[in-house]
Amino acid sequence: MQRREFISALASAALPGSWNAGETAHILPTANDRRMLIKASFRVKQKSTWLKVGSRLVAGKQTDKDGRFWAYDADQLQPARPYELQLLNAAKKQLCDPWTLKTLPDPSDRPASFRLLVYTCAGGDERLISRNGGNKGYLTNAQRGALLDRALSFQPDAVIANGDHIYWDLRQSTFPKKYTPEVVAKIGQFVRDQPVLGTPNEEVLQHVGDQQIASLYGTRMRGLPVFFLQDDHDYFENDDADEQMVTYPPDHFMLQLARATRRMYYPEFLPDANRPLGLPGAAAADTPIGTAESFGTLRFGRLSEVLLYDCRRYLTLAGQNAVVVPREVESWITRRITDESVTHTVQLPSQPPGWSAGKWGDWYPDILAADGTLTIQKPKPYWQEGWALQHDRLMKAASDQRTKVPMFVSGDMHSIAEGRILKTGKLDLRQNAPVSIIPGPIGTGTSWPSAARGVRAVPPHHIEMEEKLPCLEENGFTLLEFTSASITAKYFRWRPSAGDASIASLAPFLTSQFARPS
């Protein structure tokens, strides 16, 4: 069975009543060419669980204190091969129907094509929607699920969810105002001087994550490798800095919340031969062997390599020497860009290059002026010059590789956008201008940059940009289609005023093709 055929069969199997999830609350798997890592949760506690991979049994590893959350690590698999999977309880009885997941191609293979689904900002507690109707907080999980189902109907080979899977900001943002006493009473409150795991904090985290992650995804993505990258809200704070506090890099409790969320709900990044095992956030003793939390690789044969990097966890505040990602990560990115054995190398940072809404955590020094425009005429408090310097180095490295499309696909900005960066700082990049894409949010109600800050995200003064699609503040997603000759981006958009029924027939409103440089 061909890849497209068996994913089509999965789509049919996902119809209501046709695939029995049984006791399973959610399944989110990932894969490389020889290994699968699956995170799952169950509606009732389990003493032990198993994953059956073909005829082989893999013991589950409990990832919470009560036995609802489990991880399954299956290795020594064959590349580009579909495997039938089955979750079993302690008595080896089925916990749900079987399903199929396929490993990715061997890194030396030359697949003809690769289709990738990318989106951002899928989090948000639907209980915060205005009681007066409308989408005042976030889209409902039903609306978000419909958008995901429409995206999956195009049969992608893999999925990247770029950041902000959780919105439950604790101190710097609007926690006391946004979350009503009724909601807080149901969910509970964190105690910062206690561990996250193994204490009542764990139950609070599960109340948040079950609503915003498990209830949204359920089992709809069980048959696809998924790659979840974390951004600022996944550390339970917005990227802000003022006299009260500077939120990033994350403090100890923020870091433990982010790590515990990944531990229970979505898989770590599997190892890649060309990504050092010792990068920050990798090879932790409490994670599956060789996996990483902050910096990942999606390798699809020799056709495509996507480099995923978290721009929040290791951000530094060191003036000209400050970085958004550690220097050793920057070196890894640069080495991969220059490897011509891979046809396409795409950078996927959590923080968007090319646009700014004047936020503190941007790559750029622009700040919002009183007239509602961005300015560099006054300093942005707590912003670090080194961030822009690292941005320029990454842009130059991508532009200098003249056999590849220098593409960045990011998250965070609650927009859909496309542009080419012609100049950054003093660097002229026109000979191979980097493409920057914001793929679209899945869950936004009214939390647009313009609603929060009074300005739509625009190109900052630091760069010169040719915008094909200025930031469009609507929900949506992007499909990237790779062939040996080009990358094609197909953009989808949706607004609640179009009606929920319209989601099922969404079609691309814009298609862009980027040919490899000759």
Phi and psi in degrees as a GROMACS rama.xvg file:
@    title "Ramachandran Plot"
@    xaxis  label "Phi"
@    yaxis  label "Psi"
@TYPE xy
-73.497  158.573  GLN-2
-54.1164  -48.7415  ARG-3
-62.8729  -36.4714  ARG-4
-67.6783  -43.7709  GLU-5
-75.9073  -27.9286  PHE-6
-69.0968  -36.3752  ILE-7
-61.7221  -39.5041  SER-8
-64.323  -38.1579  ALA-9
-63.0526  -41.0725  LEU-10
-60.2535  -40.645  ALA-11
-66.505  -37.338  SER-12
-68.9583  -19.6616  ALA-13
-81.9685  -4.10396  ALA-14
-62.7109  146.374  LEU-15
-51.7155  128.518  PRO-16
86.799  -9.33897  GLY-17
-95.7551  -23.2397  SER-18
-124.442  122.818  TRP-19
-90.5282  111.057  ASN-20
-76.9208  -15.381  ALA-21
55.9077  -124.316  GLY-22
-87.5169  1.737  GLU-23
-83.7861  126.935  THR-24
-89.0452  -41.4268  ALA-25
-155.771  152.72  HIS-26
-137.766  125.469  ILE-27
-134.066  109.983  LEU-28
-105.284  158.62  PRO-29
-133.784  169.779  THR-30
-157.222  152.752  ALA-31
-119.438  -153.009  ASN-32
-76.2001  -20.7961  ASP-33
-136.36  12.6819  ARG-34
-153.14  147.216  ARG-35
-125.023  143.241  MET-36
-132.389  122.763  LEU-37
-125.284  132.576  ILE-38
-108.673  135.841  LYS-39
-146.07  153.989  ALA-40
-133.368  158.772  SER-41
-127.478  155.343  PHE-42
-73.1632  -23.1656  ARG-43
-127.863  156.895  VAL-44
-65.7469  144.47  LYS-45
-120.683  139.209  GLN-46
-72.463  -39.8525  LYS-47
-159.365  158.566  SER-48
-142.072  163.609  THR-49
-137.521  150.039  TRP-50
-112.107  120.662  LEU-51
-91.6522  120.181  LYS-52
-113.206  100.379  VAL-53
64.5116  -118.47  GLY-54
-101.932  4.24133  SER-55
-101.22  143.157  ARG-56
-105.234  131.789  LEU-57
-117.035  123.871  VAL-58
-70.5983  135.354  ALA-59
-75.6188  150.669  GLY-60
-110.846  122.061  LYS-61
-69.0251  131.749  GLN-62
-115.201  5.46101  THR-63
-131.609  179.756  ASP-64
-84.0846  -16.9744  LYS-65
-108.636  -16.5311  ASP-66
98.1197  19.9708  GLY-67
-90.6593  -25.6994  ARG-68
-114.982  134.704  PHE-69
-141.846  151.965  TRP-70
-124.266  146.026  ALA-71
-132.274  124.749  TYR-72
-120.371  105.461  ASP-73
-110.489  120.819  ALA-74
-118.87  -173.753  ASP-75
56.5035  41.2167  GLN-76
-96.2321  171.584  LEU-77
-99.0423  142.615  GLN-78
-65.922  150.61  PRO-79
51.5394  39.3792  ALA-80
-124.673  132.051  ARG-81
-77.2495  136.297  PRO-82
-120.303  136.304  TYR-83
-81.8309  129.441  GLU-84
-115.913  151.548  LEU-85
-151.397  127.866  GLN-86
-91.498  133.72  LEU-87
-128.185  150.992  LEU-88
-88.9083  -171.279  ASN-89
-60.0827  -29.7545  ALA-90
-89.8006  10.5619  ALA-91
64.9711  26.9775  LYS-92
-94.2826  149.372  LYS-93
-63.604  134.297  GLN-94
-96.7811  -16.1222  LEU-95
-165.338  173.835  CYS-96
-67.7298  156.136  ASP-97
-66.5815  158.061  PRO-98
-148.997  174.849  TRP-99
-119.596  137.692  THR-100
-135.354  137.622  LEU-101
-110.073  136.446  LYS-102
-71.057  160.712  THR-103
-82.1467  164.028  LEU-104
-64.0491  155.02  PRO-105
-59.6434  142.698  ASP-106
-57.1907  -20.2949  PRO-107
-90.8719  -8.19536  SER-108
-71.4225  161.696  ASP-109
-124.158  75.281  ARG-110
-64.3861  150.095  PRO-111
-75.1187  -29.4241  ALA-112
-154.3  164.419  SER-113
-152.708  127.08  PHE-114
-115.295  124.879  ARG-115
-122.876  129.958  LEU-116
-96.3867  129.996  LEU-117
-132.422  138.591  VAL-118
-154.545  175.44  TYR-119
-142.467  170.436  THR-120
50.9019  55.2612  CYS-121
-89.9503  -6.34067  ALA-122
-78.1836  179.11  GLY-123
127.355  136.428  GLY-124
-89.0025  115.67  ASP-125
-65.5052  -14.1087  GLU-126
-70.3315  -9.1769  ARG-127
-92.1214  3.35156  LEU-128
-66.1099  141.051  ILE-129
-54.0972  136.514  SER-130
-68.2208  -14.9373  ARG-131
-86.852  6.45628  ASN-132
94.5779  171.558  GLY-133
81.9146  179.511  GLY-134
-108.708  68.1872  ASN-135
-79.9025  -23.4524  LYS-136
-109.33  -75.4902  GLY-137
-138.541  164.315  TYR-138
-63.8587  154.383  LEU-139
-68.7917  158.901  THR-140
-61.7025  -31.4271  ASN-141
-64.986  -41.1793  ALA-142
-67.6691  -43.968  GLN-143
-62.2697  -42.4136  ARG-144
-62.7075  -38.1411  GLY-145
-64.534  -40.0553  ALA-146
-62.9644  -42.7576  LEU-147
-63.9701  -42.5534  LEU-148
-62.3582  -40.157  ASP-149
-64.424  -41.9592  ARG-150
-62.2702  -42.5158  ALA-151
-68.4967  -23.0591  LEU-152
-65.122  -16.9197  SER-153
-87.5553  6.1069  PHE-154
58.4519  58.7499  GLN-155
-68.9021  158.443  PRO-156
-86.3663  -21.2945  ASP-157
-160.109  165.433  ALA-158
-132.588  135.796  VAL-159
-119.864  122.232  ILE-160
-104.846  108.119  ALA-161
-95.5802  82.4613  ASN-162
78.8937  162.028  GLY-163
59.3798  54.3999  ASP-164
-81.8483  -17.1679  HIS-165
-128.522  134.584  ILE-166
-124.347  104.065  TYR-167
-156.261  56.9636  TRP-168
-61.6573  139.544  ASP-169
-103.944  -43.8294  LEU-170
-122.819  -47.2002  ARG-171
-80.3878  -27.2322  GLN-172
-93.8346  -141.415  SER-173
-106.363  33.8618  THR-174
-51.6661  -49.9909  PHE-175
-64.1907  -29.6689  PRO-176
-87.3458  -39.6802  LYS-177
-75.1135  -39.7918  LYS-178
-97.9678  111.936  TYR-179
-65.4829  156.461  THR-180
-56.2412  -33.8305  PRO-181
-64.0076  -42.9655  GLU-182
-68.7012  -44.8099  VAL-183
-61.2803  -38.4385  VAL-184
-62.9385  -35.9937  ALA-185
-72.7181  -36.3875  LYS-186
-91.3904  -37.417  ILE-187
96.6219  176.156  GLY-188
-127.895  144.89  GLN-189
-74.8865  148.537  PHE-190
-110.921  110.787  VAL-191
-70.9093  -21.1474  ARG-192
-94.3985  14.5329  ASP-193
-116.364  154.054  GLN-194
-61.1881  157.589  PRO-195
-77.2924  -48.1942  VAL-196
-87.7616  140.717  LEU-197
81.911  8.92088  GLY-198
-131.615  175.835  THR-199
-57.0221  -20.8263  PRO-200
-57.7777  -34.1556  ASN-201
-63.7287  -39.0363  GLU-202
-67.6858  -38.2483  GLU-203
-62.243  -45.3652  VAL-204
-59.6472  -40.6199  LEU-205
-67.1052  -35.6283  GLN-206
-60.8703  -38.7551  HIS-207
-72.8338  -50.3663  VAL-208
-69.417  -35.6927  GLY-209
-61.0787  -40.6556  ASP-210
-72.3786  -42.2797  GLN-211
-94.3606  -19.5888  GLN-212
-118.746  -63.5389  ILE-213
-61.0981  -43.2172  ALA-214
-68.8424  -29.6328  SER-215
-74.505  -51.6097  LEU-216
-82.8579  -35.7417  TYR-217
50.7784  -126.883  GLY-218
-114.876  13.8847  THR-219
-66.5925  -22.1086  ARG-220
-109.219  21.9674  MET-221
-63.0425  -25.5796  ARG-222
-100.155  15.9924  GLY-223
-134.214  141.436  LEU-224
-67.2973  126.415  PRO-225
-115.817  149.585  VAL-226
-131.6  109.322  PHE-227
-102.126  115.663  PHE-228
-101.552  138.284  LEU-229
-94.1915  147.264  GLN-230
-130.948  -165.314  ASP-231
-58.5428  -47.9778  ASP-232
-67.2301  -18.7162  HIS-233
-72.5792  -10.7685  ASP-234
-100.244  9.64353  TYR-235
68.9836  30.3163  PHE-236
-151.34  152.491  GLU-237
-80.3273  157.178  ASN-238
-80.5406  90.9048  ASP-239
-134.575  158.046  ASP-240
-149.838  127.648  ALA-241
-155.398  -169.424  ASP-242
-65.9019  -18.4363  GLU-243
-75.7694  -47.9224  GLN-244
-169.063  158.411  MET-245
-111.137  119.24  VAL-246
-76.7197  -26.9819  THR-247
-128.232  145.232  TYR-248
-65.5762  156.601  PRO-249
-64.3034  144.355  PRO-250
-77.1225  179.563  ASP-251
-58.4913  -45.7524  HIS-252
-68.5477  -40.5305  PHE-253
-58.2947  -43.7444  MET-254
-64.3575  -40.7135  LEU-255
-67.2123  -35.941  GLN-256
-62.5571  -45.6175  LEU-257
-64.6015  -42.1315  ALA-258
-66.9231  -40.9417  ARG-259
-67.7521  -35.4011  ALA-260
-61.3286  -48.4264  THR-261
-63.4569  -43.3782  ARG-262
-53.7046  -40.2287  ARG-263
-91.9116  -36.1945  MET-264
-106.792  -37.7024  TYR-265
-142.245  151.599  TYR-266
-73.5363  151.014  PRO-267
-68.353  170.876  GLU-268
-83.1034  127.313  PHE-269
-70.6011  155.776  LEU-270
-67.1936  156.152  PRO-271
-134.389  139.945  ASP-272
-59.7502  -25.6302  ALA-273
-101.697  9.00563  ASN-274
-115.624  120.335  ARG-275
-57.1443  137.743  PRO-276
-69.8759  -18.1066  LEU-277
-99.8968  14.6066  GLY-278
-61.315  152.763  LEU-279
-53.7105  139.412  PRO-280
81.2924  8.92349  GLY-281
-114.417  158.556  ALA-282
56.9885  34.2556  ALA-283
-68.7465  148.191  ALA-284
-65.544  -23.985  ALA-285
-99.031  16.1175  ASP-286
-119.844  162.494  THR-287
-56.2577  147.526  PRO-288
-54.5793  128.161  ILE-289
78.4982  0.907584  GLY-290
-84.9  167.2  THR-291
-133.129  154  ALA-292
-107.09  -30.3261  GLU-293
-111.441  -27.7853  SER-294
-131.667  120.043  PHE-295
-133.66  171.188  GLY-296
-134.6  131.195  THR-297
-111.383  102.474  LEU-298
-105.073  123.33  ARG-299
-119.709  83.088  PHE-300
59.194  -146.249  GLY-301
-93.4938  3.60907  ARG-302
-79.9514  -41.7056  LEU-303
-150.644  143.537  SER-304
-136.74  121.133  GLU-305
-108.758  125.352  VAL-306
-101.99  117.223  LEU-307
-103.479  130.177  LEU-308
-143.317  131.135  TYR-309
-76.0973  124.082  ASP-310
-98.1482  10.8543  CYS-311
-115.023  -42.4191  ARG-312
-62.8102  -37.4487  ARG-313
-115.094  16.5142  TYR-314
-57.1487  140.911  LEU-315
-121.277  162.292  THR-316
-121.175  69.7331  LEU-317
-127.086  34.5914  ALA-318
61.6197  -128.876  GLY-319
-64.4706  -24.5395  GLN-320
-92.4131  2.39699  ASN-321
-68.019  151.627  ALA-322
-135.859  157.28  VAL-323
-89.2257  -40.2316  VAL-324
-122.078  149.555  VAL-325
-57.6711  154.544  PRO-326
-58.4359  -38.2246  ARG-327
-67.3641  -29.1819  GLU-328
-71.4186  -42.457  VAL-329
-58.2163  -40.8225  GLU-330
-64.5589  -41.336  SER-331
-60.7896  -46.3561  TRP-332
-58.4274  -46.6843  ILE-333
-63.2411  -40.8361  THR-334
-63.0113  -40.7012  ARG-335
-69.5384  -35.3329  ARG-336
-59.3163  -37.9997  ILE-337
-86.4934  -2.56703  THR-338
-78.8625  105.502  ASP-339
-81.7675  -0.547549  GLU-340
-74.438  -14.9078  SER-341
-105.293  129.68  VAL-342
-65.856  -46.5926  THR-343
-126.015  132.966  HIS-344
-123.196  118.547  THR-345
-114.14  133.493  VAL-346
-94.2063  134.284  GLN-347
-128.005  79.5622  LEU-348
-81.2481  155.876  PRO-349
-75.8275  -21.5075  SER-350
-107.202  127.585  GLN-351
-77.6222  127.086  PRO-352
-84.2168  143.016  PRO-353
110.832  -22.5992  GLY-354
-139.903  155.233  TRP-355
-146.87  146.032  SER-356
-114.641  18.4245  ALA-357
82.2382  11.0927  GLY-358
-69.9385  153.154  LYS-359
-59.5633  -41.5058  TRP-360
-80.2293  4.80569  GLY-361
-65.3806  161.951  ASP-362
-62.5489  -22.2386  TRP-363
-112.021  158.704  TYR-364
-82.9656  -1.5413  PRO-365
-62.1782  143.341  ASP-366
-133.313  153.549  ILE-367
-76.1617  125.22  LEU-368
-88.0067  169.839  ALA-369
-62.9172  -26.6654  ALA-370
-86.1485  7.45509  ASP-371
84.3696  11.0931  GLY-372
-110.738  165.448  THR-373
-86.3205  142.941  LEU-374
-140.901  154.483  THR-375
-117.946  14.5554  ILE-376
-78.4732  -13.817  GLN-377
-131.198  147.976  LYS-378
-70.0657  146.127  PRO-379
-87.5171  116.66  LYS-380
-57.4683  133.48  PRO-381
72.5952  -2.02545  TYR-382
-72.3764  149.408  TRP-383
-116.866  127.492  GLN-384
-60.5056  -32.2253  GLU-385
-60.8646  -26.7494  GLY-386
-61.865  -45.7552  TRP-387
-67.1958  -34.8331  ALA-388
-65.2492  -40.8874  LEU-389
-67.8435  -40.5552  GLN-390
-52.4344  -46.4884  HIS-391
-66.7932  -37.8607  ASP-392
-64.1611  -41.8323  ARG-393
-65.8841  -39.9762  LEU-394
-63.7828  -44.3033  MET-395
-63.9269  -43.012  LYS-396
-60.891  -41.8046  ALA-397
-67.2051  -43.3533  ALA-398
-67.4061  -34.586  SER-399
-69.4772  -20.5042  ASP-400
-80.9964  97.9109  GLN-401
-87.8196  6.22903  ARG-402
-106.218  1.27159  THR-403
-128.094  156.479  LYS-404
-76.2157  118.141  VAL-405
-81.0997  92.8757  PRO-406
-115.384  136.482  MET-407
-119.986  131.279  PHE-408
-126.924  119.684  VAL-409
-124.18  -167.238  SER-410
-138.019  -149.252  GLY-411
75.9938  -36.8248  ASP-412
-88.5176  -0.651718  MET-413
53.5121  48.9954  HIS-414
-152.961  168.929  SER-415
-118.65  128.122  ILE-416
-157.977  155.52  ALA-417
-148.372  137.88  GLU-418
-162.547  169.23  GLY-419
-118.821  131.223  ARG-420
-88.5448  108.504  ILE-421
-84.9738  -29.7194  LEU-422
-151.81  140.953  LYS-423
-136.086  124.976  THR-424
57.4555  -123.883  GLY-425
-97.766  4.18365  LYS-426
-92.0972  126.321  LEU-427
-92.2665  121.86  ASP-428
-113.472  12.8326  LEU-429
-62.7943  -26.7591  ARG-430
-64.7748  -27.0262  GLN-431
-153.729  72.802  ASN-432
-66.8351  126.266  ALA-433
-61.2346  139.234  PRO-434
-91.4735  131.625  VAL-435
-120.844  132.003  SER-436
-128.936  134.005  ILE-437
-108.246  118.694  ILE-438
-80.5008  -13.9619  PRO-439
111.48  141.3  GLY-440
-89.8741  154.913  PRO-441
-99.379  -29.0076  ILE-442
-119.144  10.0322  GLY-443
-75.4802  133.1  THR-444
-94.4351  -77.9471  GLY-445
-126.662  13.4251  THR-446
-84.1866  53.6238  SER-447
-85.7377  155.16  TRP-448
-52.6857  -40.0661  PRO-449
-69.6083  -29.7266  SER-450
-72.8086  -38.0554  ALA-451
-83.1008  -32.5388  ALA-452
-121.142  -8.16527  ARG-453
81.4247  8.37444  GLY-454
-144.924  135.603  VAL-455
-72.946  144.832  ARG-456
-59.863  133.068  ALA-457
-135.968  163.531  VAL-458
-60.6482  135.622  PRO-459
-78.9245  170.179  PRO-460
-66.5  -23.2907  HIS-461
-65.9531  -23.1548  HIS-462
-124.81  162.504  ILE-463
-113.018  124.524  GLU-464
-131.798  140.638  MET-465
-101.178  107.407  GLU-466
-91.6734  115.095  GLU-467
-80.8706  -36.6603  LYS-468
-133.488  96.1174  LEU-469
-58.4047  157.296  PRO-470
-51.1749  116.642  CYS-471
-102.865  117.099  LEU-472
-87.7855  76.401  GLU-473
-142.076  161.556  GLU-474
-76.4822  157.44  ASN-475
166.867  -169.458  GLY-476
-155.982  167.861  PHE-477
-130.443  138.063  THR-478
-106.387  127.625  LEU-479
-107.473  126.246  LEU-480
-116.66  119.881  GLU-481
-103.862  132.832  PHE-482
-131.03  176.056  THR-483
-64.6886  -23.0468  SER-484
-96.3532  -24.427  ALA-485
-162.365  171.125  SER-486
-120.137  128.549  ILE-487
-111.91  130.088  THR-488
-108.621  126.889  ALA-489
-117.321  122.102  LYS-490
-105.291  137.009  TYR-491
-122.163  142.596  PHE-492
-134.282  152.233  ARG-493
-156.982  139.432  TRP-494
-126.77  146.85  ARG-495
-55.9891  -29.6877  PRO-496
-64.3373  -18.6209  SER-497
-75.9305  -13.4046  ALA-498
91.1489  142.514  GLY-499
-61.1248  -33.955  ASP-500
-63.4479  -24.5501  ALA-501
-71.9381  -17.2781  SER-502
-61.3156  -38.7259  ILE-503
-64.3629  -16.5812  ALA-504
-117.628  18.0982  SER-505
-57.7536  137.056  LEU-506
-127.904  160.432  ALA-507
-59.4056  132.844  PRO-508
-93.8892  -13.0984  PHE-509
-151.929  136.374  LEU-510
-128.048  129.464  THR-511
-125.294  136.81  SER-512
-116.701  131.912  GLN-513
-117.469  105.161  PHE-514
-77.2553  144.818  ALA-515
-60.8811  142.203  ARG-516
-59.1741  139.487  PRO-517
